[in-house]
Each structure stands twice: as C-alpha cells, then as structure tokens.
C-alpha cells in the first residue's frame, strides 16, 4: 500500500474501535481485555526510552503504573488515522499515591498531554503502542504539590530528588535507537536539520 493511500473506511473504523476499547479497558484495569487487543503486547515509552514487550512485561508495567496512580484516567483530545496507525492525542491524569519507580508518593495530581501511536501490521493486527510525552511535565506537577515548608514535605522532596537521580543512569533500550530513514522514493531525502 502507498504511504499516500488510507485503507478503506471499514478498516479505519475497526482500528478505531479496537483503540477505543483498549483505552476503556485500561482505565477499567481489565488487563486481560486490554492485552487481547494485541497478538503480542508491545509498548514503547519514548520519553523514557523503554520497551515493555510481551504479556509479562506489559502486565508488570500496568501493575507498577497503577500502584503509582491507582486512579489513572485519560481524556481523548483528538483521534487521527494514518496508513498504518491510529494516532490519539489525550490528557493522562492521576493522583500519585504509590511509588513511581524510585520516586515516593507525593499525593499530587498530574494532567499531562500525550500522544500515542497505535501501529497496525499488514494483517490489521495491533503490534505496537508507542507513547510520546514530556516526563518533566509530570514531574513538575508531582513535585509542585509537596509542602516545602513542612519537615515532612521537605523529607518527601528530598526522597523524590534522590529517586530521580537514581533513575537517570538507565541505558536506552537499543530497539528504540536502531532506526532507519523512510524510503521516500528516488531523489527524495528526509531533511536533516
């Protein structure tokens, strides 16, 4: 299929339904239903340069994020179709009530704008959810709710900073580093700015 030709409307509608079901089941924390939208679950978190691949890793990702944000929810802003993906812009929101990797709970809420690419293969199977967001936006909101004038608040802030520093040394997943430019046809090259 040409990169300039969208699939038929019935295919786009089926993709959209699958993506919206996936979102709904994630919020409901119905992990079996959420995972059933993939033949092989695969998440790529670009801000963190991490990959969660396979049922076990994705379930662990769900578990860890819902420990940190048990009320995690989203508000869809826009949904778009491409040749091989559904692109969803949304607000992710939640209250930080449990540890977020090495950051202790702050009790703060966040509302962060994100984009997720739900990528489909040639057989119309969902093969990847690739999520883009700004980690600093979340961290600023989580830390801003801490009472910096109280001893307990200062202790939480100190622990959060230590947790953040402990997370900075992780190597990016090499699967996210090995990219190839698209084939744009003869004589066409992507711009390198």
C-alpha positions as CSV (number, residue, x, y, z in Angstrom):
1,X,0.0,0.0,0.0
2,X,1.2,3.5,-0.8
3,X,2.0,5.8,2.1
4,X,-0.4,8.3,0.4
5,X,-3.4,6.0,0.4
6,X,-5.5,5.4,3.5
7,X,-7.2,2.0,4.0
8,X,-10.9,1.6,3.4
9,X,-13.3,3.2,5.8
10,X,-14.4,-0.2,7.3
11,X,-10.7,-0.9,8.2
12,X,-10.3,2.6,9.8
13,X,-13.5,2.1,11.8
14,X,-12.3,-1.3,13.0
15,X,-9.0,0.1,14.1
16,X,-10.6,3.0,15.9
17,X,-13.0,0.7,17.8
18,X,-10.1,-1.5,18.8
19,X,-8.1,1.5,20.1
20,X,-11.1,3.0,22.0
21,X,-11.8,-0.4,23.5
22,X,-8.1,-0.6,24.5
23,X,-8.3,2.8,26.2
24,X,-11.6,1.9,28.0
25,X,-10.2,-1.5,29.3
26,X,-7.0,0.2,30.5
27,X,-9.0,2.7,32.6
28,X,-11.1,-0.1,34.0
29,X,-7.9,-2.1,34.7
30,X,-9.3,-5.0,32.8
31,X,-5.8,-6.2,31.8
32,X,-7.0,-9.4,30.0
33,X,-9.3,-7.4,27.8
34,X,-6.6,-4.8,27.2
35,X,-4.0,-7.3,26.3
36,X,-6.4,-9.2,24.0
37,X,-6.2,-6.2,21.6
38,X,-2.6,-7.3,20.7
39,X,-1.4,-10.6,19.3
40,X,1.8,-9.8,21.2
41,X,1.7,-6.9,23.7
42,X,4.3,-4.3,22.9
43,X,4.7,-0.8,24.5
44,X,7.3,1.8,23.6
45,X,7.7,4.7,26.0
46,X,9.8,7.2,24.1
47,X,10.3,9.8,26.9
48,X,11.9,7.0,29.0
49,X,13.4,5.2,26.0
50,X,12.0,1.9,27.4
51,X,10.2,-1.0,25.9
52,X,7.7,-3.4,27.6
53,X,7.5,-6.4,25.4
54,X,5.3,-9.5,25.9
55,X,2.5,-10.3,28.3
56,X,4.6,-10.5,31.4
57,X,6.5,-7.2,30.9
58,X,3.3,-5.3,29.9
59,X,1.4,-6.7,32.9
60,X,4.3,-5.5,35.2
61,X,4.1,-2.1,33.5
62,X,0.4,-1.9,34.2
63,X,0.9,-3.1,37.8
64,X,3.7,-0.5,38.5
65,X,1.8,2.4,37.0
66,X,-1.4,1.6,38.8
67,X,0.4,1.3,42.1
68,X,1.8,4.8,41.5
69,X,-1.5,6.2,40.1
70,X,-4.4,4.0,41.1
71,X,-7.0,6.4,39.7
72,X,-5.2,6.8,36.3
73,X,-7.6,8.0,33.6
74,X,-7.5,9.9,30.3
75,X,-9.4,12.4,28.3
76,X,-9.2,12.0,24.5
77,X,-8.4,15.3,22.7
78,X,-8.2,14.0,19.1
79,X,-8.0,10.8,17.1
80,X,-6.5,10.6,13.7
81,X,-5.9,7.9,11.1
82,X,-2.7,7.2,9.1
83,X,-1.9,4.5,6.6
84,X,-0.7,2.1,9.3
85,X,-1.8,3.7,12.6
86,X,-4.3,5.4,14.8
87,X,-2.9,8.5,16.5
88,X,-4.5,9.5,19.7
89,X,-3.8,12.8,21.5
90,X,-5.0,12.7,25.1
91,X,-4.6,14.0,28.6
92,X,-3.3,11.4,31.1
93,X,-4.3,12.2,34.6
94,X,-3.9,10.6,38.0
95,X,-3.0,11.0,41.7
96,X,0.5,10.0,42.8
97,X,-0.4,7.6,45.7
98,X,2.3,5.0,45.4
99,X,6.0,4.8,44.4
100,X,6.8,5.8,40.8
101,X,9.8,3.6,40.2
102,X,12.1,5.2,42.8
103,X,10.1,8.3,43.5
104,X,8.0,8.1,46.7
105,X,4.3,9.1,46.6
106,X,3.7,12.8,46.8
107,X,-0.1,12.9,46.9
108,X,-0.1,15.3,43.9
109,X,-2.1,15.1,40.8
110,X,-1.0,15.4,37.2
111,X,-2.7,16.2,33.9
112,X,-0.3,15.6,31.1
113,X,-0.8,15.9,27.3
114,X,0.4,12.9,25.4
115,X,0.3,11.2,22.0
116,X,0.0,7.5,21.4
117,X,0.6,5.8,18.1
118,X,-1.3,2.5,17.8
119,X,0.5,0.8,14.9
120,X,-1.0,-2.0,12.9
121,X,0.7,-4.6,10.7
122,X,-0.3,-5.6,7.1
123,X,-2.9,-8.1,8.6
124,X,-4.5,-5.3,10.7
125,X,-3.2,-6.6,14.0
126,X,-2.2,-4.1,16.6
127,X,1.6,-4.6,17.0
128,X,2.8,-1.5,19.0
129,X,1.6,1.2,21.2
130,X,4.2,4.0,21.0
131,X,3.7,6.8,23.5
132,X,5.3,10.3,23.4
133,X,5.1,12.7,26.4
134,X,7.3,15.1,28.4
135,X,8.4,13.5,31.6
136,X,9.3,16.9,33.1
137,X,5.7,18.0,32.8
138,X,4.6,15.1,35.0
139,X,7.5,15.5,37.5
140,X,6.9,19.3,37.9
141,X,3.3,18.6,38.7
142,X,4.1,15.8,41.2
143,X,6.7,17.9,43.0
144,X,4.7,21.1,43.0
145,X,2.1,19.7,45.3
146,X,4.7,19.0,48.1
147,X,4.5,21.3,51.1
148,X,8.1,22.6,51.0
149,X,7.7,24.5,54.3
150,X,6.9,21.4,56.4
151,X,9.5,18.9,57.7
152,X,7.5,16.0,56.2
153,X,7.2,17.8,52.8
154,X,11.0,18.5,52.7
155,X,11.7,14.9,53.5
156,X,9.4,13.8,50.7
157,X,11.0,16.3,48.3
158,X,14.5,15.0,49.3
159,X,13.5,11.4,48.7
160,X,11.9,12.3,45.4
161,X,15.1,14.0,44.2
162,X,17.2,11.0,45.3
163,X,14.7,8.8,43.4
164,X,15.0,10.9,40.3
165,X,18.8,10.8,40.4
166,X,18.8,7.0,40.8
167,X,16.7,6.7,37.6
168,X,18.9,8.9,35.4
169,X,21.6,6.3,34.7
170,X,19.4,3.8,32.8
171,X,20.6,3.0,29.3
172,X,18.0,3.5,26.5
173,X,16.5,0.3,25.0
174,X,18.6,-0.4,21.9
175,X,15.4,-1.3,20.0
176,X,14.5,2.4,20.1
177,X,17.9,3.5,18.9
178,X,18.1,1.4,15.8
179,X,16.0,3.4,13.3
180,X,16.2,3.7,9.6
181,X,15.0,6.6,7.5
182,X,11.9,6.0,5.4
183,X,12.1,5.2,1.7
184,X,10.7,8.4,0.2
185,X,11.4,7.3,-3.4
186,X,14.1,8.2,-5.8
187,X,15.7,11.6,-5.3
188,X,13.8,12.3,-2.2
189,X,15.6,12.5,1.2
190,X,14.3,13.4,4.6
191,X,15.5,16.7,5.8
192,X,18.2,16.7,8.4
193,X,18.1,19.9,10.5
